[in-house]
């Protein structure tokens, strides 16, 4: 009976991890990449960035897309993440292996990223009136980071989202059996590291343009 209970518990945890990872990579991860590329356009042309932002704000079925592609997967991803954190354990203390540190940072950045997204969404809602009056999205974002606290929150939040996504790609490959051998996991680890470095450079360039 005890073995059967453990087996069922293991299956449930495995299902939840797969559901969380696919919500984090497919809808949320794709949207994150799209959002980062779209935001990077202001380093080329502020008017083009403002025009594209206005298009996104006025596109048909925007609210439906936000609920189905962003908010619903985000809620599922976050709730399962909270459950895993509450029921899991971190062995960084006695076992200082890299995987344990990555596990810890993934949980920490997940909490920070979720808080940042809430702050980001609320900020966008407050900025709707500015956009409706023909204001500049770029200037709206710049006004946020003009405050030192806003800049700090922006930097920490964006880099936390970047790490959480890139490290999540690595765990996604393991969770779904794409990388089974230690060699394949090492290769994807280096690929994800390169992606993080490239993303970090792009983020740094955006921050410089904002300030």
Buried (B, 14 or more C-beta within 10 A) or exposed (E): EEEEEEEEEEEEBEEBBBBBBBBBBEBBBEBBEEBBEEBBBBBEEBEEBBEBBBEEBEEEEEEEBEEEBBBEBBEBBBEBBBEBBEEEEEEEEEEEEEEBEBBEBBBBBBBBBBBBBEBBBEBBEEBEEBBEEEBBBBBBBBBBBEEEEBBEBBBBBBBBBBBBBBBBBBBBBBBEEEBEEEEEBEEBBEBBEEBBEEBBEBBEEBBEBBE
